[in-house]
């Protein structure tokens, strides 16, 4: 891997931390060159760096959490699939259009010895890969592929695990011509009737109907710095105020964070992330996800199909209900 790819990608609010860490490295190098023992000072600065990182990531604004959710190094669906499954076989094609959408990956896996189906949005790691995967924005063939695999899971009594990470469904003219709205609506209806357990996890950005197209389940999990929203803050600001630069204000109003959704009763479980975000320690984030999925799956498997369907139905009936 080229050295340039290994350089850390800093978000604007991380700059004070980066400056402190650079200072620690500089002091360590100077001490080594001059053979001076400054271990006590370095230890003190390292402690301060840890404290500063915790302070930064425990007080992020909704707009800053959105930046973390969109971080280019944030673990993707395929990263988590490889980390938490014992085996994984990717399946392709919707068996209707003759196409395979790389923005939505599906497959059969073995999770803690149990056969399951895993599927989710897949973004790219660089510009070329992002273009190939359409930045995680799935087409109708992607949602139809997902439904085909979920039908397969239902037929063979395999639990379904979905991973949501998209700014929204592809909104191009061709997508509309191929029936984007119908494909997502069909998935929404059909996922409610499936007999097997369905656990959905927002691992990054959950945007609009594109997220809901694989987001109907008994359990909705969400990483601490992920977001889930009816529209992107930029789009919301452009619609309401004709000014996309007011996206931070829109992010605050939309209640897009995991904590907001937990308080609103939409989210079932908030998953803590390693300090610095999931991209700072992907393996630890994967272990957190694996433990949470296993706990929820064991609980859902004790229920009957009818109980799971009713739980799914009541969950979505309650969304949007409020009392002043």
C-alpha positions in Angstrom: 0.0 0.0 0.0 1.5 3.4 -0.9 2.6 5.6 1.9 0.1 8.3 1.0 -2.8 5.9 1.7 -1.5 5.3 5.2 -1.6 9.0 6.2 -4.4 9.7 8.7 -7.4 11.6 7.4 -8.1 14.4 9.8 -11.5 15.9 10.4 -11.5 19.6 11.3 -12.2 19.0 15.0 -9.4 16.5 15.3 -6.7 19.1 14.5 -5.8 20.1 18.1 -5.3 16.4 18.9 -3.2 15.9 15.8 -1.0 18.9 16.8 -0.5 17.5 20.3 0.4 14.0 18.9 2.8 15.6 16.5 4.4 17.5 19.4 4.8 14.3 21.4 6.6 12.6 18.4 8.9 15.6 18.0 9.9 15.6 21.6 10.5 11.9 21.5 12.8 12.3 18.5 14.7 15.1 20.0 15.1 13.2 23.2 16.5 10.2 21.4 18.9 12.3 19.4 20.3 14.1 22.5 20.0 11.0 24.7 17.9 12.8 27.2 15.3 11.1 29.5 12.0 12.9 29.1 9.8 9.8 29.7 7.9 11.5 32.5 7.0 14.5 30.3 6.0 12.3 27.4 3.8 10.2 29.6 2.1 13.3 30.8 1.5 14.5 27.3 0.2 11.1 26.2 -2.2 11.1 29.1 -3.4 14.6 28.0 -3.8 13.3 24.4 -6.0 10.4 25.6 -8.1 12.8 27.7 -8.4 15.3 24.8 -9.5 12.5 22.4 -12.2 11.5 24.9 -13.3 15.1 25.4 -13.6 15.7 21.6 -15.5 12.5 20.8 -17.9 12.7 23.7 -19.0 16.3 22.9 -19.5 16.1 19.1 -22.3 18.1 17.5 -24.7 16.3 15.1 -22.9 17.8 12.1 -19.5 16.5 13.5 -21.0 13.0 14.0 -22.1 13.1 10.4 -18.5 13.8 9.4 -17.4 10.7 11.4 -20.2 8.6 9.9 -18.9 9.6 6.4 -15.2 9.1 7.3 -13.4 7.4 4.3 -11.7 4.9 6.6 -14.9 3.9 8.5 -15.4 0.2 8.4 -17.8 -0.9 5.6 -20.3 -3.8 5.3 -17.6 -6.1 3.8 -15.2 -5.2 6.6 -17.7 -6.2 9.2 -18.8 -9.3 7.3 -15.3 -10.6 7.1 -14.6 -9.8 10.8 -17.7 -11.3 12.4 -18.5 -14.3 10.2 -16.8 -17.7 10.1 -17.6 -18.1 6.4 -18.9 -15.8 3.7 -20.1 -16.5 0.1 -21.1 -13.4 -1.8 -24.2 -13.9 -4.1 -24.8 -11.7 -7.1 -27.6 -10.6 -9.4 -31.3 -9.8 -9.1 -32.4 -12.5 -11.6 -34.5 -10.0 -13.4 -32.5 -7.3 -15.1 -29.3 -9.3 -15.6 -27.4 -6.8 -13.6 -25.5 -6.9 -10.3 -25.3 -3.8 -8.2 -22.0 -3.5 -6.4 -23.5 -0.7 -4.1 -25.4 -3.4 -2.2 -23.6 -6.6 -1.4 -25.4 -9.8 -0.3 -24.4 -13.3 0.7 -24.7 -16.4 2.8 -22.5 -16.6 5.9 -21.9 -18.6 9.0 -22.3 -16.6 12.2 -21.2 -18.4 15.4 -21.8 -21.7 13.7 -25.3 -20.7 12.5 -26.1 -20.1 8.8 -27.3 -16.6 8.2 -27.8 -14.1 5.3 -25.8 -10.9 5.5 -26.4 -7.9 3.2 -25.7 -4.2 3.2 -24.7 -1.1 1.4 -21.1 -0.9 0.3 -19.1 2.3 -0.2 -15.7 2.5 -1.8 -12.3 3.1 -0.2 -11.1 5.6 -2.8 -12.5 7.7 -5.6 -12.2 4.9 -8.2 -13.8 2.4 -5.9 -16.5 4.8 -4.9 -17.4 5.5 -8.5 -17.6 1.7 -9.2 -19.9 1.3 -6.2 -21.9 4.5 -6.8 -20.9 5.9 -3.4 -23.1 3.2 -1.7 -26.2 4.4 -3.5 -28.0 1.3 -4.6 -30.1 1.0 -7.8 -33.4 -0.9 -8.2 -31.4 -4.0 -9.1 -29.6 -3.8 -5.8 -32.8 -3.7 -3.8 -34.3 -6.5 -5.9 -31.1 -8.6 -5.3 -31.4 -8.0 -1.6 -35.0 -9.1 -1.6 -34.2 -12.2 -3.6 -31.5 -13.2 -1.0 -33.9 -12.4 1.9 -36.5 -14.7 0.3 -33.8 -17.4 0.1 -33.1 -16.8 3.8 -36.8 -17.1 4.7 -37.2 -20.3 2.6 -34.3 -22.0 4.5 -35.0 -20.5 8.0 -31.8 -18.4 8.1 -31.8 -15.1 10.1 -31.1 -11.9 8.2 -28.5 -9.4 9.2 -28.5 -6.1 7.3 -25.9 -3.3 7.5 -27.0 0.2 6.5 -24.5 2.7 5.1 -25.8 5.0 2.3 -26.5 8.6 1.7 -29.7 7.4 0.0 -30.9 5.4 -2.9 -29.6 6.3 -6.4 -31.8 9.1 -7.7 -30.7 9.1 -11.3 -33.1 9.1 -14.3 -32.1 5.6 -15.1 -33.0 4.5 -11.6 -36.4 6.0 -11.9 -36.9 4.3 -15.3 -36.0 0.9 -13.7 -38.5 1.5 -10.9 -36.5 2.7 -7.9 -39.6 3.7 -5.8 -41.4 0.4 -6.6 -38.3 -1.7 -5.7 -37.9 0.0 -2.3 -41.7 -0.1 -1.6 -41.8 -3.8 -2.4 -38.9 -4.5 0.0 -40.7 -2.6 2.8 -43.9 -4.6 2.3 -42.2 -8.0 1.9 -39.8 -7.6 4.8 -42.7 -7.3 7.2 -44.1 -10.7 6.3 -40.8 -12.7 6.6 -40.8 -15.4 9.2 -37.1 -15.3 10.2 -35.4 -12.9 12.6 -34.2 -9.6 11.0 -31.6 -7.4 12.7 -30.7 -4.1 11.1 -27.6 -2.1 12.0 -26.7 1.4 10.9 -22.9 1.2 10.6 -22.4 4.6 9.0 -24.8 6.9 7.2 -28.5 5.9 7.0 -30.1 8.0 4.5 -33.9 8.2 3.6 -35.6 5.4 1.7 -32.3 4.0 0.6 -31.7 2.9 4.1 -35.3 1.7 4.7 -35.1 -0.5 1.7 -33.1 -3.0 3.8 -34.1 -1.5 7.2 -37.3 -3.3 8.3 -36.6 -5.6 11.2 -37.4 -6.4 14.8 -34.2 -4.8 16.0 -32.5 -1.6 14.9 -28.9 -1.3 16.2 -26.8 1.8 15.6 -23.2 2.7 16.2 -22.6 5.7 18.4 -21.3 8.0 15.7 -23.6 6.8 12.9 -26.6 8.9 11.7 -30.1 7.9 10.5 -32.1 10.6 8.7 -35.1 11.2 6.4 -32.9 13.5 4.3 -29.3 14.6 4.4 -28.8 17.8 6.3 -27.5 19.5 3.1 -30.7 18.6 1.2 -32.8 19.6 4.2 -31.1 23.0 4.4 -31.4 23.6 0.7 -35.1 22.8 0.8 -36.1 24.7 3.9 -33.8 27.7 3.6 -32.5 27.6 0.1 -29.0 27.5 1.6 -27.0 24.3 1.9 -24.4 26.0 4.0 -26.9 25.8 6.9 -26.6 22.0 7.0 -25.2 22.1 10.6 -28.4 23.8 11.7 -30.5 21.2 9.8 -28.5 18.4 11.4 -29.4 19.7 14.8 -33.1 20.0 13.9 -33.4 16.6 12.2 -32.4 14.6 15.3 -30.1 12.3 13.3 -27.8 11.0 16.0 -27.9 7.6 17.7 -28.7 9.2 21.0 -31.5 11.3 19.5 -33.1 8.2 18.0 -32.7 6.2 21.2 -34.6 8.9 23.1 -37.3 8.9 20.4 -37.8 5.2 20.8 -36.7 4.4 17.2 -33.4 2.8 18.1 -33.3 -0.5 20.1 -29.6 -0.5 21.0 -26.8 2.1 20.8 -23.4 0.5 20.2 -20.4 2.3 21.7 -17.5 2.9 19.4 -13.8 2.9 20.3 -12.6 6.3 21.3 -11.8 8.2 18.1 -14.5 6.4 16.1 -14.9 2.9 14.6 -12.2 3.7 12.0 -9.6 4.2 14.8 -10.0 0.5 15.9 -12.0 -1.5 13.4 -11.4 -4.9 15.1 -12.7 -3.6 18.4 -15.8 -2.1 16.6 -16.4 -5.4 14.9 -16.3 -7.3 18.3 -18.8 -4.8 19.8 -21.1 -5.4 16.8 -20.7 -9.2 16.9 -21.6 -9.3 20.6 -24.6 -7.1 20.2 -26.0 -9.1 17.2 -25.5 -12.4 19.0 -27.4 -11.2 22.1 -30.3 -9.9 20.0 -30.4 -12.9 17.8 -30.5 -15.4 20.7 -33.5 -13.4 22.1 -35.3 -13.3 18.8 -34.8 -17.0 18.1 -36.8 -17.8 21.3 -39.9 -16.1 19.7 -42.3 -17.6 17.2 -42.5 -16.2 13.6 -45.8 -14.6 14.5 -44.4 -12.9 17.5 -41.5 -11.5 15.5 -43.8 -10.2 12.8 -46.0 -8.5 15.4 -42.9 -7.0 17.0 -41.8 -5.7 13.6 -45.2 -4.3 12.9 -45.6 -2.5 16.2 -42.1 -1.1 16.0 -42.9 0.8 12.9 -46.4 1.8 13.9 -44.9 3.6 16.9 -42.4 5.7 14.8 -43.5 9.3 14.6 -46.0 9.0 17.5 -45.5 11.7 20.1 -47.3 13.5 22.9 -46.8 17.2 23.8 
